[in-house]
Amino acid sequence: MEIMMWDSSLETNIKIIDAQHKVFFKKINQLYDFIESEAVDKIYPLIDELLEYVNYHFETEENYSSVFNYNDSGEHINEQNSFRLYINNIKKDDISNIEFDKKLYEFLINWIFNHIKEVDMKYVEFFKEKLK
């Protein structure tokens, strides 16, 4: 079931970034499905998959920042590292508790919307200018 819906307010109009963000939405919606069906055995592998994809996406943004010499990349990277740390710490916890899983899901929703709308949108114009 698609709970998180993509809309135009999330568009950066940077093709690769938008495509990667949409994959996040897909994976977070999968997590919701696993929580609702109490498919605990699928949650750990999805978290691993999510973390792997997050690293891939962050590397894309970090590469753009480096190549384009983006001045505010430090703040962006710090937020990304905080997210990585949070997800890695979750893997150490017992996520077989559905209430915990729901909190994780809520965290991910809040994080992704904030990350795109507040953090990523700061670099959009700069990156788009460099991509011309």
N, C-alpha and C positions, 0 to 999 in steps of 0.2 A: 504494500500500500504506500502511496506517495503522500507523506505527511508534510514534508518540507517541499515547498513549491518554488521553483526558480521563477524570477520575474525580472523585468527590465531594470529595476533599481539596482540589481546586482551586476549588471553588465559593465565590464571595463572596456569592452570593444577591442580588447587584445585577444585575438582568437585562441591562442594556446592557454592563456590564463583562464578565460571563461570556460573552455572545455574542461580544464582540470578542476575548476570549482564545481562544475556540474557533476563530475565524478564523485566529489565529496558528498554532494546532495544524495546521489544514488546510494553510496555506502552508508550514510547516516539513516536513510530510509530503510535500508536492509536491517540495520541494527534495531530500528523500531519494530520491524516485523519479527525479528528473532526474540525480542523482549516480549512482545504481545503473545507470541506462540510459546513462550517460555522454553525456547530452543537454546538452552544454556550452552550446550556443546558446540554451537556455532558462533557464540559471542567471542571467545578467545581468538579463534582464527580470523574473525572479522577485525578485531582490534589490531592484530598483527598486520593484516592487509591494509588497514587504514593508516597505521603508522608508516608502513613502507611507502604508501602512496603520498602521504604528507611529506615525507622526506624528498621524494621525487619532485613534488610541487614546489616545496621550499627551495630546492636546488635551482629550479627554473627561475624563480623570482630573484634568488641571490645571484645567479649568473647574469641576469639582466642588470641588476644593481651594480655589479662589478664592471661589466662591459660598458655600461652607460655612465659609470662614475656617479651614481646616485648618492647625493649627500646625506640623506636620511636613512640610509640602509642599516645603520647600527640599531636604531629603535625597532625597525622591522625585524631584524635578525634576533634581537632580544626577545621579542614576543614569540617568534617562531620557536626559539629554544625553550621558552617557558612551556609552550604547548607540548613539545617533544618530551620534556621532563615529566609533565603531568601524565601523558599517555603511558610513558615507560613505567611510572610509579603505579599506575592502575594495574598493569600486568603483574605486579607483585601482590596485589590485593586479591581477596576472594570475590570474584565477580559472579559467582553462582547465585548470589542474592538478587532477586528481581528488583527490589527497591533500590539497591545500589546501581543496578543496570539502568534504571530509569533516571537516576541522578546523573549518570554518565551521559545518557542521551540528551538530557536537558543542558548539560554543560556543552556538549558538542554543538547543539543548535545555537545556543547563545554565542559560543566562540566563533563559529563560522560566519554568522551574520555580522557580528562586530568586526571580525577580521576583514571581511570583504568591504563593508560599508565605511568603516572608520580607518582601517590601516592601509588596505590595498588601494583605496581610492586616492590616497595621498600621492602615490607614484604614477597614477594612470596618465595624466597629461604629460608628465616628464617622459615616460616610456614611449607613449604614442608619438611624441615629437621625434624621438631618437629612431623610431622604427620607420619613419617616412623615407 
